[in-house]
Amino acid sequence: MNAAEVPVVALHGLVKRYRRAVAVDRVSLQVARGQLYGLIGADGAGKSSLMKTVAGVLSYEQGRVEVFGQYVDSERAAEPVKARLGFMPQGLGLNLYPELSVEENIDVFARLRLVGRDELKRRKEQLLAMTRLDGFRRRAMKNLSGGMKQKLGLICTLIHAPELIVLDEPTTGVDPVSRRDF
């Protein structure tokens, strides 16, 4: 099987528990390169737990998780995978820095993801224009509306051009026009 045929995500019998409560119960699925996959379910159905497991930020009790063909069974095993994916957790700006400006937040995430200066400049301008946040680059994150925080979170998720993007309820708190932009 060549690299293009290897599923980007492959879950086999995934089980995640929180004490006695089963959040994810023997889920198996595959996501191919270039495929868009959505999870729909009630609150508490395990969607966020499944996404956090795929992103390598949550352990699991049973099953097998493979991302880019790499078996992810520990924090150490997840490290090479994390470099290739972008994860935007659920919640308005939970992964952002409230005191930093829009631009400073982007720069921090770019440095964490080892984006070069020239590439950062190009990507930042493109993403700020795409999300219509270019006029707000000096505004502190804490002073943004909910939708603007989500857009900033998206920019920070995409700044290193990840091969896999995991978005957990990305349009929460976003107005209808911005939702269409997403």
Secondary structure as UniProt FT lines:
FT   TURN            3..5
FT   STRAND          9..18
FT   TURN            19..20
FT   STRAND          21..31
FT   TURN            33..34
FT   TURN            43..44
FT   HELIX           47..54
FT   TURN            55..56
FT   STRAND          62..67
FT   TURN            68..69
FT   STRAND          70..71
FT   HELIX           75..82
FT   TURN            83..84
FT   STRAND          85..88
FT   TURN            92..95
FT   TURN            98..99
FT   HELIX           102..112
FT   TURN            113..114
FT   HELIX           117..131
FT   HELIX           134..136
FT   TURN            137..138
FT   HELIX           141..143
FT   HELIX           146..158
FT   TURN            159..160
FT   STRAND          164..167
FT   TURN            170..173
FT   HELIX           176..181
//
